[in-house]
Amino acid sequence: MSLSTTMLRRHTKIAFAGSLHFVTTVTMVRGDWFINDVLCENILKVFEGYRSKHGVHCLGYVLMPDHLHATLYQESEEAAVPRMIQGFKSLVSQKCRPAGYPAQALWRPRYDDVPLPGPNAVRTRLEYMHANPVRAGLVDAPDAYKWSSAGHYAGVEDKIVRIESPW
């Protein structure tokens, strides 16, 4: 029996060579927590550090005020994406906790990991997540949002997170 992405559930942590992931992690308490420029930059530096450490390719991301979306590609057989997200959430909780956040866990224990079947699904997810700040009323155009890879796709180099595609 072959692996079918239609059989996988969104909380199933897939981890095999060549897997494409659309991950979302959300704060325990929803709100405008990630709006400070220094805090957002530090969170994305942690994200990039764990992305690099685990050898995961980031195809795109957006850091919203209370959640993060990322489209990732895993080359290795090991559980790189789950380990990356676990480490990222742990260090952000310790080192990048927003001022005024309640005395409880920063992130929800689980995160969504939606398997993507190929490049067309990646493109659809990139468009969805890059439009997220526009739908939230934060900016008028996706590439105007500072904490997103949309600028990379508009020709502006991302200074914090390395955006790359294995294709």
C-alpha positions as CSV (number, residue, x, y, z in Angstrom):
1,M,0.0,0.0,0.0
2,S,1.5,3.4,-0.9
3,L,1.3,6.5,1.2
4,S,-1.6,8.6,0.2
5,T,-1.8,12.2,1.3
6,T,-5.6,11.9,1.3
7,M,-5.3,9.2,4.1
8,L,-3.1,11.4,6.3
9,R,-4.7,13.6,8.9
10,R,-3.7,17.2,9.6
11,H,-2.1,16.3,13.0
12,T,-0.1,13.3,11.6
13,K,3.5,14.2,11.7
14,I,4.9,13.0,8.4
15,A,8.6,12.6,8.1
16,F,10.1,11.0,5.0
17,A,12.5,12.1,2.4
18,G,10.9,14.4,-0.2
19,S,7.9,15.3,2.0
20,L,6.3,18.7,1.6
21,H,4.6,20.2,4.6
22,F,2.2,23.1,5.3
23,V,2.6,23.7,9.1
24,T,0.7,26.1,11.3
25,T,1.4,26.7,15.0
26,V,-0.9,28.9,17.1
27,T,-0.5,30.7,20.4
28,M,-2.5,29.2,23.3
29,V,-4.2,32.6,23.9
30,R,-5.2,34.3,20.6
31,G,-4.3,38.0,20.3
32,D,-1.9,40.6,19.0
33,W,1.3,39.1,20.5
34,F,3.7,39.2,17.7
35,I,3.5,42.9,16.6
36,N,6.7,44.3,18.0
37,D,9.4,44.5,15.3
38,V,12.3,43.3,17.6
39,L,10.2,40.4,18.9
40,C,9.1,39.3,15.3
41,E,12.7,39.5,14.1
42,N,13.9,37.4,17.0
43,I,11.2,34.8,16.5
44,L,12.1,34.5,12.8
45,K,15.8,34.2,13.7
46,V,14.9,31.3,16.0
47,F,12.9,29.8,13.1
48,E,15.8,30.2,10.7
49,G,18.2,28.7,13.2
50,Y,16.1,25.5,13.6
51,R,15.4,25.3,9.9
52,S,19.1,25.4,9.2
53,K,20.0,23.0,12.0
54,H,17.6,20.3,10.8
55,G,18.3,20.8,7.1
56,V,14.7,21.7,6.2
57,H,14.0,23.9,3.1
58,C,11.6,26.8,3.7
59,L,9.5,27.6,0.7
60,G,7.6,30.3,2.4
61,Y,6.3,31.6,5.7
62,V,4.2,34.3,7.4
63,L,4.4,35.3,11.0
64,M,1.0,36.6,12.0
65,P,0.2,38.3,15.4
66,D,-0.7,35.0,17.0
67,H,0.4,32.2,14.7
68,L,2.9,31.1,12.1
69,H,2.4,29.4,8.8
70,A,5.3,27.8,6.9
71,T,5.6,25.7,3.8
72,L,8.5,23.3,4.2
73,Y,10.4,20.6,2.3
74,Q,12.2,17.8,4.1
75,E,15.0,16.1,2.2
76,S,16.1,13.6,4.8
77,E,14.5,10.4,6.1
78,E,14.6,11.5,9.7
79,A,11.9,13.4,11.5
80,A,13.4,16.8,10.6
81,V,10.2,18.9,10.3
82,P,8.7,17.7,13.6
83,R,12.0,18.2,15.4
84,M,12.4,21.6,13.9
85,I,9.0,22.8,14.9
86,Q,9.3,21.3,18.4
87,G,12.7,23.1,19.0
88,F,11.4,26.3,17.5
89,K,8.3,26.4,19.7
90,S,10.4,25.5,22.8
91,L,13.0,28.2,22.3
92,V,10.5,30.9,21.3
93,S,8.6,30.1,24.5
94,Q,11.7,30.6,26.6
95,K,13.5,33.5,24.8
96,C,10.8,35.4,22.9
97,R,7.8,35.5,25.1
98,P,5.7,38.5,24.4
99,A,5.3,41.2,27.1
100,G,2.0,40.8,28.9
101,Y,1.4,37.3,27.7
102,P,-0.5,35.3,30.4
103,A,1.4,32.9,32.7
104,Q,0.6,29.8,30.7
105,A,2.0,27.9,27.7
106,L,2.8,30.2,24.8
107,W,2.0,27.7,22.0
108,R,-0.8,25.2,21.7
109,P,0.7,21.7,22.3
110,R,-0.1,20.4,18.8
111,Y,0.5,22.0,15.5
112,D,-1.1,21.4,12.1
113,D,1.0,19.5,9.6
114,V,-0.8,19.2,6.3
115,P,1.0,17.1,3.7
116,L,1.3,18.6,0.3
117,P,1.2,16.4,-2.8
118,G,3.4,18.5,-5.0
119,P,4.4,21.9,-6.5
120,N,0.8,23.0,-7.4
121,A,-0.3,22.4,-3.8
122,V,2.7,24.4,-2.6
123,R,1.8,27.3,-4.8
124,T,-1.8,27.3,-3.5
125,R,-0.6,27.3,0.1
126,L,1.9,30.1,-0.5
127,E,-0.8,32.2,-2.1
128,Y,-3.1,31.5,0.9
129,M,-0.6,32.3,3.6
130,H,0.8,35.4,1.8
131,A,-2.7,36.7,1.5
132,N,-3.3,36.2,5.3
133,P,-2.1,39.6,6.4
134,V,-4.3,41.3,3.7
135,R,-7.3,39.3,4.9
136,A,-6.5,40.4,8.5
137,G,-6.4,44.1,7.5
138,L,-2.7,44.5,8.4
139,V,-1.6,45.5,4.9
140,D,-3.0,46.3,1.5
141,A,-0.8,43.9,-0.5
142,P,1.0,40.6,0.5
143,D,4.5,41.9,-0.3
144,A,3.9,44.9,2.0
145,Y,3.9,42.6,5.1
146,K,7.3,42.7,6.7
147,W,7.1,39.3,8.5
148,S,6.4,37.1,5.4
149,S,8.2,35.5,2.5
150,A,5.9,37.3,0.0
151,G,8.5,40.0,-0.5
152,H,11.0,37.3,-1.6
153,Y,8.6,36.2,-4.3
154,A,8.2,39.9,-5.4
155,G,12.0,40.1,-5.8
156,V,13.1,41.4,-2.4
157,E,15.7,39.2,-0.6
158,D,14.6,37.9,2.7
159,K,17.1,39.1,5.3
160,I,16.2,36.6,8.1
161,V,14.8,33.4,6.7
162,R,16.4,31.6,3.8
163,I,13.8,30.9,1.2
164,E,14.7,28.1,-1.2
165,S,13.1,25.6,-3.4
166,P,14.6,22.2,-4.3
167,W,12.9,22.4,-7.8
